Amino acid sequence: MKTLNPLDATWLFVDSARTPMHVANLSIYSMPEDAPDTWFNDIVSNLRQTRHFAAPFNLRLTSPRLKSVFPTWSETADIDIDYHFRHSALPRPGGERELGVLISRLHSHPMDFTRPLWECHLIEGLENNRFALYVKMHHSLVDGVGGMRMLTKMLSFDPAARDLPPPWSVGTGRDGPRPPRPGAGRTPWEKLRAGLQRQGESMPELSRAFADLTRQAAKHETADWVLPFEGPKSILNGKVSAQRRFATQHYSLDRVKKVAKAAGVTVNDVFLGLSAAALRRYLGELDQLPSKSLTAGLPVSVRPADDEHSGNAISFIISSLHTEIADPVERLKAIHASTQVAKEHLQSLPKAGINNYTMLYMSPYVLQLLTGLGGVTRPMFNLTISNVPGPDRPLYFNGARLEQMYPVSLLSDGQALNITSVSYAGQFNIGFTGCRDILPSMQHLAVYTGEALEELEAETKAKRVA
């Protein structure tokens, strides 16, 4: 039995029927050119027969009714594969729209807390001899970077590789607890005392970090530093319903990099600039664009390069999207200035205290959700925008090439839109997850980010790659 750390447990605390806290990956594959007519059904049959479950797929809550009080994980071998693994089909030939409708519906369903918190849907019927895999898992078990590493382990860089095990047999290869470190043989009391000592040693630096935030709040010494609750109230920040919309966009990663180089900013800054441009246009058409700039909460991975465990290893910064600026290049440079200040502040913190800082920094947001004030009071930030790096080479599943993959994220009261990107094999893929009852024609956002990239290419004179 393993007790969840506070950050992982938070996602259980705020879970509800309207705001399920699961995340997912949608990956689209093309079948092998030499695949026989029975290839897909053979894959389904082989997957269904595999009953070995690795962590975190073999973890379930010890006491589901106490998920918000004393959440702990227990390993189990009693897993109903017919519940967790499902075979679906689109009416042939299924297009991106039909797939998006299905994913929107699947992502709207809350998870059963009496079972391990994951589902795997294999979807056939996509046009051009393709199929899709939608894997969703509760956020208490995985974050974006951890999920991407898990996905990479499940697939192969070798197109000739066959007989790959299903995702649930690979997992992280870890059972949850971290690997032994120096002093691992100490008694529990010795470990507790050492942990408290490390946290105590970090407190002076954490205190200075929060003093900086307090000073900024009182004096507003720089326009680039965005503080919590500084963004305006918008239609993105009301109570959300249980139903979701999902849209996608993708383009060449090289195009994004060329714009970033031409403008003297980062790839993530360009992504924020595209999101800002799309939101400015979309909300403007709805006559709902605030005069004050929207702000974005940006998850930042603090996971070590060799850490393959489940759970979350993230912190947060807040950036202005400068949606009040009409000129796209000026807006992009202003976004860059905002993110730089926030990153420098986060990087100044001691590594030993980063989890404490994250919990303290995000506690007002969590309290809003726990008290029912989310979507009523001013938001801590207007929306979440996340950028997850993925593998830079093509991946294969039993000879089927992974063509694109998209993140499908979570929503909460006060956060009706999430925009997350993932890079893969020279692609830059974006998933838009939104509240169905708040955001009409959400596909427009995806279209507008594509047009915003063309505009930035023209304005920065970045040479476009076909």
C-alpha positions as CSV (number, residue, x, y, z in Angstrom):
1,M,0.0,0.0,0.0
2,K,1.3,3.4,-1.0
3,T,0.1,6.8,0.3
4,L,-0.2,9.4,-2.5
5,N,2.0,12.5,-2.2
6,P,0.1,15.8,-1.7
7,L,0.4,16.9,-5.4
8,D,-0.9,13.5,-6.7
9,A,-3.7,13.4,-4.1
10,T,-4.9,16.9,-5.1
11,W,-6.2,15.6,-8.4
12,L,-8.4,13.2,-6.4
13,F,-9.6,15.9,-4.0
14,V,-11.0,18.0,-6.8
15,D,-12.4,15.3,-8.9
16,S,-16.2,15.4,-9.5
17,A,-18.8,14.1,-12.0
18,R,-18.7,17.5,-13.8
19,T,-14.9,17.9,-13.6
20,P,-13.3,14.4,-13.9
21,M,-9.6,14.7,-13.4
22,H,-8.4,12.3,-16.1
23,V,-6.0,13.0,-19.0
24,A,-5.5,11.1,-22.2
25,N,-3.5,10.5,-25.3
26,L,-5.0,10.1,-28.7
27,S,-2.6,8.4,-31.2
28,I,-3.4,7.7,-34.8
29,Y,-1.7,4.9,-36.7
30,S,-1.5,3.7,-40.3
31,M,-1.6,-0.1,-40.8
32,P,1.4,-1.9,-42.2
33,E,1.4,-2.0,-46.0
34,D,1.6,-5.8,-45.9
35,A,-1.1,-6.2,-43.3
36,P,-3.5,-9.1,-44.0
37,D,-7.3,-8.5,-43.8
38,T,-7.3,-10.0,-40.3
39,W,-4.5,-7.9,-39.0
40,F,-6.6,-5.5,-36.9
41,N,-8.9,-8.2,-35.4
42,D,-5.8,-10.3,-34.6
43,I,-4.3,-7.3,-32.7
44,V,-7.5,-6.9,-30.7
45,S,-7.6,-10.6,-29.9
46,N,-4.0,-10.7,-28.8
47,L,-4.4,-7.6,-26.6
48,R,-7.5,-8.9,-24.9
49,Q,-5.8,-12.1,-24.0
50,T,-2.9,-10.4,-22.2
51,R,-3.6,-10.3,-18.5
52,H,-0.3,-9.1,-17.1
53,F,-0.7,-5.6,-15.6
54,A,2.3,-3.4,-14.8
55,A,2.2,-0.2,-12.7
56,P,0.4,2.1,-12.7
57,F,-2.2,0.0,-14.6
58,N,-2.4,-2.4,-11.6
59,L,-3.0,0.3,-9.0
60,R,-6.4,1.1,-7.5
61,L,-7.6,3.2,-4.6
62,T,-7.5,1.2,-1.4
63,S,-10.6,2.9,-0.1
64,P,-12.5,4.6,-3.0
65,R,-15.0,6.3,-0.6
66,L,-12.1,7.9,1.2
67,K,-10.4,9.2,-1.9
68,S,-10.6,12.8,-0.6
69,V,-9.4,12.0,2.9
70,F,-6.8,9.2,3.0
71,P,-5.9,8.2,-0.6
72,T,-3.6,5.3,-0.9
73,W,-2.8,2.9,-3.8
74,S,-2.9,-0.9,-3.6
75,E,-1.7,-3.3,-6.2
76,T,-4.3,-5.7,-7.7
77,A,-4.4,-8.5,-10.1
78,D,-8.2,-8.6,-10.2
79,I,-8.7,-6.5,-13.3
80,D,-11.6,-6.9,-15.7
81,I,-9.9,-6.5,-19.1
82,D,-13.2,-6.3,-20.9
83,Y,-14.1,-3.2,-18.9
84,H,-10.7,-1.5,-19.3
85,F,-9.9,-2.4,-22.9
86,R,-12.6,-1.6,-25.5
87,H,-12.8,-2.0,-29.2
88,S,-14.8,0.7,-31.1
89,A,-15.4,1.4,-34.8
90,L,-16.2,4.6,-36.7
91,P,-18.6,4.4,-39.7
92,R,-16.2,4.0,-42.6
93,P,-14.5,6.0,-43.8
94,G,-14.2,7.9,-40.6
95,G,-12.7,11.4,-40.8
96,E,-11.1,13.7,-38.2
97,R,-14.6,15.1,-37.3
98,E,-16.1,11.7,-36.5
99,L,-13.1,10.8,-34.5
100,G,-13.2,14.1,-32.6
101,V,-16.9,13.5,-31.8
102,L,-16.1,10.0,-30.4
103,I,-13.2,11.3,-28.3
104,S,-15.3,14.1,-26.9
105,R,-17.8,11.6,-25.7
106,L,-15.3,9.2,-24.3
107,H,-13.5,12.0,-22.5
108,S,-16.7,13.2,-20.9
109,H,-17.3,10.0,-19.0
110,P,-16.0,10.0,-15.4
111,M,-13.9,7.1,-14.1
112,D,-15.0,4.3,-11.8
113,F,-13.1,4.8,-8.6
114,T,-13.7,1.1,-7.5
115,R,-11.4,0.0,-10.4
116,P,-7.9,0.9,-11.5
117,L,-8.2,4.4,-13.0
118,W,-7.5,3.8,-16.7
119,E,-9.2,2.9,-20.0
120,C,-7.8,1.9,-23.4
121,H,-9.9,2.3,-26.5
122,L,-8.8,0.8,-29.9
123,I,-10.8,2.5,-32.6
124,E,-10.9,1.2,-36.2
125,G,-12.6,2.7,-39.3
126,L,-10.4,5.7,-39.9
127,E,-10.0,6.7,-43.5
128,N,-6.8,5.9,-45.4
129,N,-6.4,2.5,-43.7
130,R,-5.8,4.0,-40.2
131,F,-6.9,3.4,-36.7
132,A,-6.6,5.2,-33.4
133,L,-5.7,4.4,-29.8
134,Y,-7.2,6.5,-27.0
135,V,-5.7,5.8,-23.5
136,K,-7.0,7.8,-20.6
137,M,-5.7,7.7,-17.0
138,H,-6.4,9.7,-13.9
139,H,-4.1,12.7,-13.4
140,S,-3.2,11.4,-9.9
141,L,-1.3,8.6,-11.7
142,V,0.5,10.5,-14.5
143,D,1.5,13.9,-15.8
144,G,2.3,15.0,-19.3
145,V,6.0,14.2,-19.4
146,G,5.6,10.9,-17.5
147,G,2.8,9.9,-19.8
148,M,4.9,10.6,-22.9
149,R,7.8,8.5,-21.5
150,M,5.3,5.7,-20.8
151,L,4.0,5.9,-24.3
152,T,7.5,5.7,-25.8
153,K,8.2,2.6,-23.8
154,M,5.0,0.9,-25.1
155,L,6.0,1.4,-28.8
156,S,9.1,0.7,-30.8
157,F,11.4,2.7,-33.1
158,D,11.8,-0.5,-35.2
159,P,9.1,-0.9,-37.9
160,A,9.9,-4.6,-38.1
161,A,9.2,-5.2,-34.4
162,R,6.2,-7.5,-33.8
163,D,4.5,-9.1,-30.8
164,L,4.7,-5.9,-28.8
165,P,2.9,-6.2,-25.4
166,P,-0.2,-4.0,-24.8
167,P,0.2,-0.7,-22.9
168,W,-1.0,-2.1,-19.6
169,S,1.7,-4.8,-19.6
170,V,4.5,-2.2,-20.0
171,G,3.4,0.8,-17.9
172,T,6.3,2.6,-16.2
173,G,7.9,-0.7,-15.1
174,R,7.8,0.8,-11.6
175,D,5.5,0.1,-8.7
176,G,5.2,3.7,-7.5
177,P,7.8,4.3,-4.8
178,R,11.0,6.0,-5.8
179,P,14.2,3.9,-6.2
180,P,16.5,3.5,-3.2
181,R,18.7,6.5,-2.4
182,P,21.5,6.9,0.0
183,G,20.3,6.1,3.5
184,A,17.5,4.0,2.2
185,G,18.1,1.5,5.0
186,R,17.2,4.0,7.7
187,T,14.2,3.5,10.0
188,P,10.9,5.3,9.1
189,W,11.6,7.9,11.9
190,E,15.1,8.5,10.6
191,K,13.7,9.0,7.1
192,L,11.0,11.4,8.4
193,R,13.6,13.4,10.4
194,A,15.9,13.6,7.3
195,G,13.0,14.7,5.1
196,L,12.0,17.4,7.5
197,Q,15.6,18.6,7.7
198,R,15.8,18.9,3.9
199,Q,12.5,20.9,3.8
200,G,13.7,23.1,6.7
201,E,16.9,23.9,4.9
202,S,14.9,25.0,1.9
203,M,12.5,27.3,3.8
204,P,14.7,30.4,3.8
205,E,14.9,30.4,0.0
206,L,11.2,29.6,-0.3
207,S,10.4,32.5,2.1
208,R,12.4,34.8,-0.1
209,A,10.6,33.5,-3.2
210,F,7.2,34.3,-1.7
211,A,8.5,37.6,-0.4
212,D,9.3,38.5,-4.0
213,L,5.7,37.6,-5.0
214,T,4.3,39.7,-2.2
215,R,6.5,42.7,-3.1
216,Q,5.4,42.4,-6.7
217,A,1.8,42.3,-5.7
218,A,2.2,45.4,-3.5
219,K,4.4,47.5,-5.9
220,H,3.9,46.0,-9.4
221,E,7.6,46.6,-10.0
222,T,7.5,45.1,-13.5
223,A,4.7,44.7,-16.0
224,D,6.2,41.4,-17.1
225,W,5.7,39.5,-13.8
226,V,2.1,38.2,-13.8
227,L,0.7,37.4,-10.4
228,P,-2.1,35.0,-9.5
229,F,-5.6,36.4,-9.9
230,E,-4.3,39.2,-12.2
231,G,-6.3,38.0,-15.2
232,P,-9.8,39.3,-16.0
233,K,-13.0,37.3,-15.6
234,S,-14.0,35.9,-19.0
235,I,-16.4,33.3,-20.5
236,L,-13.6,30.8,-20.0
237,N,-13.9,31.1,-16.3
238,G,-17.4,30.1,-15.3
239,K,-18.8,26.8,-14.0
240,V,-18.3,24.0,-16.5
241,S,-20.7,21.2,-17.5
242,A,-19.7,17.5,-17.7
243,Q,-19.6,17.4,-21.5
244,R,-16.5,18.1,-23.5
245,R,-15.5,19.2,-27.0
246,F,-12.2,18.2,-28.5
247,A,-10.4,19.6,-31.5
248,T,-6.9,19.2,-33.0
249,Q,-4.3,21.0,-35.1
250,H,-0.9,20.0,-36.3
251,Y,1.9,21.5,-38.4
252,S,5.6,21.1,-38.9
253,L,7.8,21.6,-35.9
254,D,10.4,23.2,-38.2
255,R,8.0,26.0,-39.0
256,V,7.5,26.8,-35.4
257,K,11.3,26.7,-34.8
258,K,12.0,29.1,-37.7
259,V,9.5,31.6,-36.4
260,A,11.1,31.3,-32.9
261,K,14.5,31.9,-34.3
262,A,13.5,34.8,-36.5
263,A,11.7,36.5,-33.5
264,G,14.4,35.7,-31.0
265,V,12.0,33.8,-28.7
266,T,11.5,30.1,-27.7
267,V,9.3,27.5,-29.4
268,N,7.0,27.6,-26.3
269,D,6.7,31.3,-26.7
270,V,5.5,30.8,-30.3
271,F,3.0,28.3,-29.1
272,L,1.7,30.8,-26.6
273,G,1.6,33.4,-29.3
274,L,-0.5,31.2,-31.6
275,S,-2.8,30.4,-28.7
276,A,-3.1,34.1,-27.8
277,A,-3.9,35.0,-31.5
278,A,-6.5,32.3,-31.8
279,L,-8.2,33.3,-28.5
280,R,-8.1,37.0,-29.4
281,R,-9.9,36.3,-32.7
282,Y,-12.3,33.6,-31.3
283,L,-13.4,35.7,-28.3
284,G,-13.6,38.8,-30.4
285,E,-16.0,37.1,-32.8
286,L,-18.2,36.2,-29.8
287,D,-17.9,39.8,-28.5
288,Q,-16.3,38.3,-25.3
289,L,-12.7,39.5,-25.5
290,P,-11.7,41.2,-22.3
291,S,-10.0,44.6,-22.6
292,K,-7.3,43.3,-20.1
293,S,-5.0,40.6,-21.2
294,L,-5.8,36.9,-20.6
295,T,-3.3,35.0,-18.5
296,A,-2.2,31.3,-18.8
297,G,-1.1,28.8,-16.2
298,L,1.9,26.9,-17.6
299,P,2.8,23.5,-16.1
300,V,6.6,23.1,-15.9
301,S,8.1,19.6,-15.6
302,V,10.6,19.1,-12.7
303,R,10.9,15.4,-13.5
304,P,14.6,14.2,-13.6
305,A,15.6,12.8,-17.0
306,D,16.0,9.3,-15.5
307,D,12.7,9.2,-13.6
308,E,10.2,6.8,-15.1
309,H,7.8,6.6,-12.1
310,S,4.1,7.3,-12.2
311,G,2.6,10.3,-10.5
312,N,3.2,14.0,-11.0
313,A,6.5,16.0,-11.0
314,I,5.4,19.5,-12.1
315,S,5.3,23.0,-10.9
316,F,3.5,26.1,-12.4
317,I,4.2,29.5,-13.6
318,I,1.8,32.2,-14.9
319,S,2.3,34.2,-18.1
320,S,0.4,37.0,-19.8
321,L,-0.9,36.2,-23.2
322,H,-1.1,39.9,-24.1
323,T,-4.3,39.5,-25.9
324,E,-4.7,43.3,-25.6
325,I,-1.9,43.8,-28.2
326,A,-3.1,43.7,-31.9
327,D,0.3,43.4,-33.6
328,P,1.3,39.7,-33.7
329,V,5.1,40.2,-33.4
330,E,4.8,42.8,-30.6
331,R,2.5,40.4,-28.8
332,L,4.9,37.5,-29.2
333,K,7.8,39.5,-27.8
334,A,5.7,40.7,-24.9
335,I,4.8,37.1,-24.1
336,H,8.5,36.1,-24.2
337,A,9.3,38.8,-21.6
338,S,6.5,37.6,-19.4
339,T,7.6,33.9,-19.5
340,Q,11.2,34.8,-19.0
341,V,10.5,36.6,-15.7
342,A,8.4,33.7,-14.4
343,K,10.9,31.0,-15.4
344,E,13.8,32.9,-13.7
345,H,11.7,33.1,-10.5
346,L,11.0,29.3,-10.6
347,Q,14.7,28.5,-11.4
348,S,15.8,30.4,-8.4
349,L,14.1,28.0,-6.0
350,P,15.9,25.2,-4.2
351,K,15.1,21.7,-5.8
352,A,14.4,20.3,-2.3
353,G,11.6,22.8,-1.8
354,I,10.0,22.8,-5.2
355,N,7.1,20.5,-4.2
356,N,6.3,22.7,-1.2
357,Y,6.4,25.8,-3.3
358,T,4.1,24.3,-5.9
359,M,1.5,23.2,-3.2
360,L,1.6,26.7,-1.6
361,Y,1.5,28.5,-4.9
362,M,-1.4,26.5,-6.2
363,S,-3.3,26.3,-3.0
364,P,-5.7,29.2,-3.8
365,Y,-6.6,27.4,-7.0
366,V,-7.3,24.2,-5.2
367,L,-9.2,25.9,-2.4
368,Q,-11.4,27.5,-5.0
369,L,-12.3,24.1,-6.4
370,L,-12.8,22.5,-2.9
371,T,-15.0,25.2,-1.7
372,G,-17.1,25.5,-4.8
373,L,-15.8,29.0,-5.6
374,G,-14.2,28.0,-8.8
375,G,-16.0,29.6,-11.6
376,V,-17.6,32.2,-9.3
377,T,-14.7,34.3,-8.1
378,R,-11.8,35.7,-10.1
379,P,-9.7,33.0,-11.7
380,M,-6.1,32.4,-10.6
381,F,-5.4,32.3,-14.4
382,N,-7.7,32.2,-17.3
383,L,-6.7,28.9,-18.9
384,T,-4.0,26.2,-18.8
385,I,-1.6,25.9,-21.8
386,S,1.0,23.1,-21.7
387,N,3.8,22.0,-24.1
388,V,5.1,18.5,-23.7
389,P,8.2,17.3,-25.6
390,G,7.8,14.0,-27.3
391,P,10.1,11.6,-29.2
392,D,11.9,13.0,-32.3
393,R,11.8,9.7,-34.3
394,P,8.8,7.8,-35.8
395,L,7.4,5.1,-33.5
396,Y,5.6,1.8,-34.4
397,F,3.1,-0.5,-32.8
398,N,3.5,-4.0,-34.3
399,G,4.5,-2.5,-37.6
400,A,1.8,0.2,-37.6
401,R,3.4,3.6,-37.9
402,L,2.3,6.3,-35.3
403,E,1.3,9.2,-37.6
404,Q,0.1,11.8,-35.1
405,M,-0.7,12.0,-31.4
406,Y,-2.7,14.5,-29.5
407,P,-3.0,15.3,-25.8
408,V,-6.6,15.3,-24.3
409,S,-6.6,17.2,-21.1
410,L,-8.9,18.1,-18.1
411,L,-11.1,21.0,-17.2
412,S,-12.3,22.4,-13.9
413,D,-14.7,25.0,-12.7
414,G,-13.2,28.3,-13.7
415,Q,-11.1,26.6,-16.5
416,A,-13.3,25.9,-19.5
417,L,-10.4,25.5,-22.0
418,N,-7.1,23.7,-22.0
419,I,-4.7,23.9,-24.9
420,T,-1.8,21.3,-24.8
421,S,0.8,20.5,-27.5
422,V,3.1,17.6,-28.0
423,S,6.0,17.4,-30.4
424,Y,6.6,14.2,-32.3
425,A,9.0,13.2,-35.2
426,G,9.1,16.7,-36.6
427,Q,5.5,17.5,-35.9
428,F,3.9,20.0,-33.6
429,N,0.5,18.6,-32.5
430,I,-2.1,20.5,-30.5
431,G,-5.1,19.2,-28.6
432,F,-7.9,21.7,-27.6
433,T,-10.1,20.4,-24.8
434,G,-13.1,22.6,-24.0
435,C,-16.5,22.7,-22.2
436,R,-19.3,21.9,-24.7
437,D,-21.8,24.3,-23.2
438,I,-19.5,27.3,-23.0
439,L,-17.4,27.2,-26.2
440,P,-19.4,27.0,-29.4
441,S,-17.7,26.0,-32.7
442,M,-14.5,25.3,-30.8
443,Q,-12.9,23.9,-34.0
444,H,-12.4,27.6,-35.0
445,L,-9.7,27.9,-32.4
446,A,-7.7,25.1,-34.1
447,V,-8.2,26.8,-37.5
448,Y,-7.2,30.2,-36.1
449,T,-3.9,28.9,-34.7
450,G,-2.9,27.6,-38.1
451,E,-3.7,31.0,-39.7
452,A,-1.8,32.7,-36.8
453,L,1.3,30.7,-37.7
454,E,1.1,31.9,-41.3
455,E,0.8,35.5,-40.1
456,L,3.8,35.2,-37.9
457,E,5.8,33.6,-40.7
458,A,5.0,36.5,-42.9
459,E,5.6,39.2,-40.3
460,T,8.9,37.7,-39.1
461,K,10.0,36.8,-42.6
462,A,10.5,33.2,-41.4
463,K,10.9,31.0,-44.5
464,R,8.1,28.5,-44.5
465,V,8.8,24.8,-45.0
466,A,6.3,22.9,-47.1
